[in-house]
C-alpha cells in the first residue's frame, strides 16, 4: 500500500527544507514527489531533483482550488506508473490542506502523514492576516512543526503554540528545533494519527483507573468534565474577541477582505509575478533587488520571493529565498535557465518587473 505523506505550510515556512531533512530516512524506498507552486514559475523542484526524487509539477494554478480534478488524476497516474512505496505531496504555500485531503480521499487513498510547518516568527501575523488559508492548514494537520524556533524568542514560540493549540487541540505540535531530533523520531511523530499528549493522558487515566476503579473513576470524571468546560469557554471567548477585533477593522486590508468573503481561492487573494530569464546578475544587484522587495511598500505586500539566477561575477548560480524582510543568497549548480517568482497581496507586477529588469 502506497503511503501518502502531505507536507503543508504557509509561504516560506520551510516545507522543502523539511522534506530534504527526511530524504535519508527514505533510502531503499521508491518515492515520488508531487510538488506544486502557486504561480507560473516552479523553482522548488530544482532543489529536490538532486536527491533522486521523481518530480511531477503542476504550475498552471493552485492545485488546491483550480486543479482539483487534474491533481486527482495526477495522483492516480504516478501511483499507477511508478508503483511507489511513498508519495510525498508538497502543496502550494497558499493552498488549503482540507482540499488536499479531499483530493486524496477522492483518489480512494488515506493520508499517512498530514504535516503543517509553521514559521515561528510569522505564524501569528499570518494567522491574523491570511487566516482563511493559514488556519485551514493548522486545523487539518495531525502534526504541526513550528520551524525557526532557534531564531525566535521563547515567549513568541510559546504564544504561537497556544494559538495553534486553540485551533487544533489534537495535533502534535513540535517546538524543538528539528536539527535536534533524529529523522526516525520525526517520522514516528508525523505518523501518529492523534496527539501524543492525548495518548499520554489516556494512558495515565487508564493506569489511574486500574489502581482504584471506584475513587479514581469519580475523580477523573469530575476533573475531565471541568477541564473541558473551562477550555471550551476560554476558546470561545478568545475566538469571540478575535472575531470582534476583525469587525472593528483593525487588521490589514487583506484581513478585511477575508472577513467579508468566505471560502476564497488562493488566486483571489494572492498575486504572483514570475519570469524565466537568461539575464545574469551580480550579487550586489541581487541584494539591491531583494532589499527593495523587502522594504519598498509601494511594491505591495511581498510575502515570498524565490529563484535561481546566473551569476555575472561567479561561475556558479545564485539560489535565493526571501520571506517578508529576510532573505538568503547561496551558490548552486547551473540550471537550464534563470527564473524567479514573487508572491504577495496587492503587488505591483509592473514595478517589480521594471525593478528586476532595471527599466
C-alpha positions in Angstrom: 0.0 0.0 0.0 1.4 3.4 -1.0 1.9 5.8 1.8 0.7 9.3 1.1 2.6 12.0 3.1 1.5 15.6 2.9 3.8 18.5 3.9 1.7 21.7 4.1 2.7 25.1 5.3 2.3 28.8 4.5 4.8 30.6 2.3 8.4 30.3 3.4 7.7 28.1 6.4 10.3 25.5 5.4 8.4 22.6 3.8 11.1 21.9 1.3 13.8 22.1 3.9 11.9 19.5 6.0 11.5 17.2 3.0 15.2 17.3 2.4 15.8 16.6 6.1 13.8 13.4 5.7 15.3 12.2 2.5 17.9 9.9 4.1 15.2 8.1 6.1 13.5 7.1 2.8 16.5 5.3 1.4 15.6 2.0 0.0 12.0 3.2 -0.7 10.6 4.2 -4.1 9.5 7.7 -3.5 7.6 10.1 -5.8 7.2 13.8 -5.0 4.2 15.7 -6.4 5.1 19.4 -6.0 3.2 22.5 -6.8 3.8 26.2 -6.5 1.3 29.0 -6.7 2.4 30.9 -9.7 3.6 30.5 -13.2 7.2 29.5 -12.4 8.2 26.5 -10.5 11.5 26.5 -8.7 11.3 24.1 -5.7 11.8 21.0 -7.9 15.3 22.1 -8.8 16.3 21.9 -5.1 15.0 18.3 -4.8 15.9 16.6 -8.1 19.5 16.0 -7.0 18.1 13.8 -4.2 16.8 11.3 -6.8 13.1 12.3 -6.3 10.7 11.9 -9.2 9.2 15.3 -9.9 5.7 16.0 -11.3 5.0 19.7 -11.4 1.6 21.3 -11.9 2.1 25.1 -12.4 -1.0 26.5 -14.1 -2.6 27.4 -10.8 -3.1 26.2 -7.3 -3.7 22.5 -7.1 -5.9 23.0 -4.1 -8.5 25.0 -5.9 -8.4 25.3 -9.7 -6.8 22.0 -10.5 -8.6 19.6 -8.1 -9.7 17.3 -11.0 -6.3 17.3 -12.6 -4.5 16.7 -9.4 -6.6 13.7 -8.5 -5.8 12.3 -11.9 -2.1 13.1 -11.5 -2.0 11.3 -8.1 -3.6 8.2 -9.6 -1.2 8.4 -12.6 2.0 8.5 -10.5 0.8 5.6 -8.4 0.0 3.5 -11.4 3.1 4.5 -13.3 5.7 4.3 -10.6 4.1 2.0 -8.0 5.9 3.9 -5.3 6.3 2.9 -1.6 5.6 6.5 -0.7 4.1 9.6 -2.4 5.1 13.0 -0.9 2.7 15.8 -1.7 4.1 19.4 -1.2 1.1 21.7 -1.9 1.3 25.4 -2.6 2.0 27.5 0.4 -1.3 29.3 -0.1 -3.3 26.2 -0.6 -5.9 24.7 1.8 -5.0 21.4 3.4 -8.7 20.4 3.6 -8.8 20.5 -0.2 -5.7 18.2 -0.4 -7.4 15.8 2.0 -10.5 15.7 -0.2 -8.3 15.1 -3.3 -6.6 12.1 -1.6 -9.9 10.7 -0.5 -11.4 11.1 -4.0 -8.5 9.0 -5.3 -9.5 6.3 -2.9 -6.5 6.8 -0.6 -5.8 7.5 3.1 -3.2 10.1 4.1 -0.2 8.6 6.1 1.0 12.0 7.3 -0.7 15.4 7.4 2.1 17.8 8.5 1.9 21.6 8.6 5.0 23.6 9.0 4.6 27.0 10.7 7.2 29.8 10.8 7.7 30.7 14.5 8.4 34.3 13.7 5.5 34.8 11.2 2.8 32.4 12.4 0.8 34.9 14.5 0.9 37.5 11.7 -0.3 35.1 9.1 -3.0 33.7 11.4 -4.4 37.3 11.6 -4.0 38.5 8.0 -4.5 35.3 6.0 -6.5 33.2 8.4 -8.7 31.5 5.8 -5.7 29.7 4.4 -3.3 29.6 7.3 -5.9 28.4 9.8 -7.1 25.7 7.5 -3.6 24.3 7.2 -3.3 24.3 11.0 -6.8 22.8 11.7 -6.5 19.9 9.3 -3.0 18.7 10.3 -2.2 15.8 12.5 1.2 17.2 13.3 2.3 20.9 13.3 6.0 21.6 13.2 7.0 25.1 14.3 10.1 26.0 12.4 12.8 28.5 13.1 12.3 28.3 16.8 16.0 28.6 17.4 15.9 32.1 15.8 12.7 33.2 17.7 12.3 34.4 21.3 10.9 31.6 23.5 7.9 33.7 24.6 6.9 34.2 21.0 7.1 30.5 20.3 5.1 29.6 23.4 2.4 32.2 22.4 2.2 30.8 18.9 1.9 27.2 20.2 -1.0 28.3 22.4 -2.8 29.9 19.5 -2.2 26.8 17.4 -3.4 24.5 20.1 -6.7 26.5 20.3 -7.2 25.9 16.6 -6.2 22.3 16.7 -6.1 20.7 20.2 -5.5 17.2 18.9 -2.4 17.8 16.8 1.2 17.0 17.8 2.9 20.4 18.0 6.7 20.2 17.6 8.6 23.1 19.2 12.0 21.5 19.4 14.4 22.6 16.6 14.3 19.8 14.1 18.1 19.7 13.9 17.9 18.3 17.4 15.5 15.5 16.5 16.5 12.3 14.7 14.6 11.8 11.5 13.3 8.5 12.8 11.8 10.3 15.7 10.2 12.9 13.4 8.6 10.3 11.2 7.3 8.5 14.3 5.6 11.7 15.4 4.3 12.5 11.9 2.7 9.1 11.5 0.7 9.4 14.7 -3.0 9.9 13.9 -3.7 11.7 17.2 -1.9 13.8 19.7 0.9 12.1 21.7 -0.2 14.3 24.6 -3.8 12.8 24.4 -2.3 9.3 24.2 -0.3 10.0 27.4 -3.4 11.4 29.1 -5.4 8.4 28.1 -2.6 6.1 29.3 -2.4 7.9 32.7 -6.2 7.7 33.1 -6.1 4.0 32.3 -3.4 3.4 34.8 -5.2 5.5 37.3 -8.5 3.6 36.9 -6.6 0.3 37.2 -5.2 1.4 40.6 -8.6 2.3 42.1 -11.7 2.0 39.9 -14.2 3.5 42.3 -12.4 6.5 43.7 -10.4 7.4 40.6 -13.2 7.0 38.2 -15.2 9.6 40.0 -12.2 12.0 40.4 -11.2 11.6 36.8 -14.7 12.2 35.5 -15.1 15.4 37.5 -11.7 16.8 36.7 -12.0 15.9 33.0 -15.5 17.5 32.8 -14.4 20.7 34.5 -11.3 20.9 32.3 -13.3 20.5 29.1 -15.8 23.2 30.1 -13.0 25.6 31.0 -11.3 25.0 27.7 -14.4 25.5 25.7 -15.3 28.7 27.5 -11.8 30.1 27.1 -11.5 29.2 23.5 -15.0 30.6 22.8 -14.1 33.9 24.4 -10.8 34.1 22.5 -12.5 33.4 19.2 -15.2 35.9 20.0 -12.7 38.6 20.8 -10.8 37.7 17.7 -13.8 38.0 15.5 -14.9 41.2 17.2 -11.4 42.6 16.5 -12.0 41.8 12.8 -15.2 43.6 12.8 -13.5 46.7 14.2 -11.4 46.7 11.0 -8.1 47.0 12.9 -6.3 44.5 10.7 -4.8 45.0 7.2 -6.8 45.2 4.0 -6.1 41.6 3.2 -7.7 40.6 6.5 -10.8 42.7 5.9 -11.1 41.1 2.5 -11.0 37.7 4.1 -13.6 38.7 6.7 -16.2 39.8 4.2 -15.7 36.9 1.7 -15.5 33.3 2.8 -14.1 30.3 1.0 -11.8 32.1 -1.4 -9.5 30.5 -3.8 -5.8 31.4 -3.4 -5.7 33.4 -6.7 -8.5 35.7 -5.4 -6.3 37.0 -2.6 -2.7 36.3 -3.6 -0.8 37.7 -6.6 2.3 36.4 -8.2 4.8 37.6 -10.7 7.3 35.3 -12.3 9.9 35.3 -15.1 12.3 32.9 -16.8 15.4 34.7 -17.9 18.9 34.2 -19.1 19.9 37.5 -17.5 22.9 37.4 -15.3 23.2 39.4 -12.1 25.9 40.3 -9.7 25.5 39.6 -6.0 25.2 43.3 -5.3 22.5 43.7 -7.9 20.6 40.8 -6.5 20.9 42.2 -3.0 19.6 45.6 -4.1 16.6 43.9 -5.8 15.8 41.7 -2.7 16.2 44.7 -0.4 13.7 46.6 -2.4 11.2 43.7 -2.3 11.7 43.5 1.4 11.3 47.2 2.2 9.6 49.1 -0.6 5.9 49.3 0.4 4.9 50.7 -3.0 5.5 47.2 -4.4 2.7 45.7 -2.4 2.7 43.1 0.4 5.6 40.9 -0.6 5.3 37.5 1.3 7.8 35.4 -0.6 10.3 35.6 -3.4 12.4 32.7 -4.6 14.6 31.9 -7.6 17.7 30.8 -9.4 19.8 33.3 -11.5 23.1 33.1 -13.3 25.8 35.0 -11.5 27.7 37.5 -13.6 30.5 37.7 -11.1 31.0 34.0 -10.5 31.0 30.7 -12.4 28.1 29.5 -10.2 24.5 30.4 -10.0 22.7 32.3 -7.2 19.9 30.5 -5.4 17.8 32.8 -3.2 14.8 32.9 -0.9 13.1 35.9 0.7 10.4 35.7 3.4 9.0 39.1 4.3 12.0 41.2 5.2 14.6 38.4 5.4 16.5 36.8 2.5 19.2 34.3 1.9 21.5 34.0 -1.1 23.6 30.9 -1.7 25.7 29.5 -4.5 24.4 26.5 -6.5 24.8 24.5 -9.7 23.7 25.8 -13.1 20.2 25.1 -14.3 18.5 25.2 -17.7 17.6 28.9 -17.3 17.3 31.5 -14.7 13.9 32.0 -13.0 12.3 33.7 -10.1 8.8 34.1 -8.6 7.4 36.8 -6.3 4.2 36.1 -4.2 2.2 38.5 -2.2 -1.0 40.5 -1.9 -1.9 43.6 -4.0 1.6 43.5 -5.6 2.5 45.9 -8.4 3.7 43.4 -11.0 4.9 46.1 -13.4 7.0 47.9 -10.8 8.6 44.6 -9.8 9.3 43.7 -13.4 10.8 47.1 -14.0 12.9 46.8 -10.8 14.3 43.5 -11.8 14.9 44.4 -15.5 16.2 47.8 -14.4 14.0 49.7 -16.8 
